Each structure stands twice: as structure tokens, then as C-alpha cells.
Amino acid sequence: MITEFAKITGILEDQILGRRRTQKLSDARHLYWYLLFANGFCYSEIARLNDRTHASVMWGIGKIDGLLQIGDPETLRMWELIKWIRR
């Protein structure tokens, strides 16, 4: 799943799974977590897969959910590109 996500977003898998916190990378990482959650992964599974705490994952998913609810154009655009990716 991460391979398809990386191809679509143009961000390397290592960067998505990494620790750098630039806005672009953080947003992509959180969107990837949101995708995993939408595909049935629970917070703790996503945290284990991404070497994070479940609290970090909950926060990131909540951030993306909020951006989608308010209609953030960039988040909506990216979600439309990646929402079809399945396990």
C-alpha cells in the first residue's frame, strides 16, 4: 500500500516512514495514516507499522479528518488521488 501511495504523491517511502517534520512530509504521512485507518487498520496497528505512538497516529488522522471536513483544497485533491488504494 505504501508503494502505491509513494508513487502517487511523489514522496519516497523512506520519507513517509521517516522522522523529518517538514510540512509537506508531515501532511503526506498523516494522509497515509488516514488511508490506513480508512482501510480498517486500528491506531495501534498503524503506530506499529510506522514506528510511532498510537497518540501520534490519532492526532495525525484527526488533523486530516478536520482538513477534509472543512474542505481544504490540497487535502481534498490528494485524498481524491489516493482513496482508491486498498490493502
N, C-alpha and C positions, 0 to 999 in steps of 0.2 A: 504494500500500500504506500509506503514511504517513497518508493521508487517512482511511482506514477505522480505522486504529489510533487516531488522534486522536479520532475520533467516539466510539469505544467507551470509551476511557479518560477522555475529557473534558478532555484536555490539548491545548493548541494546538500545531499543527505547529511553529511557531517556537520554542516552549518545548522540545519534544522535540529539535529540532536545535540548540538554543542552548547556552550555556555555563554557565547557572546550575546550582548544585550542591546544591540543596535535596534532601533525602532522597526526597521524592515524585517530583521531576523526574528525579533520577539513576536511581531504580528503574525508572521508566517508560522512560527512554532505554535502559537496559540490556536491558529486556524487548523493546523494539523491535529492538535489535541481535540478540537471541536469535531473534526471529521471522524476521529477515532470514537469519540463519545456517541456521535450520531450512528455509528456502525455497531453499537452495542457494547463497547468496552466500558468498564467502570473506571472511576477515578484512580483507584489503586493499581489497576492493570496498566493504565496509561502512564502513571507515575513510574512504575517499574520499567516499562519499555523505554522510557525517556530519561531515566536516572534523575527523577525529581521527586518531591514530596507530593502527596495527594492534595495538600492545601494549595500548592503552586498550580497544579493542574486545575483545581476547582476555580481558582482566581482567573486563570487564562481563559478557560471555557466561558466563565461568566462575562468576561470582558468582550469576547467575540459575540456572545449571545446579545449583549447590550448594544453593540455596534450594529448588529443585524436588525434588531428591533427598532432602532432609531433611523435605519435606512442609510447608514454610512455608505457612500458610493463605492469606495475602494473595497471595503469588506464584502459588500454585495456582489461586486464584479468578480472577486476572487472566489467567493462561495459558489457562484454560478459555474465557474470553470471546474471546480474540484468536487462538487457534491455528488457526482455520479460514481466516484471511486468507492469500491466495495472491497470487503475482506477477500 
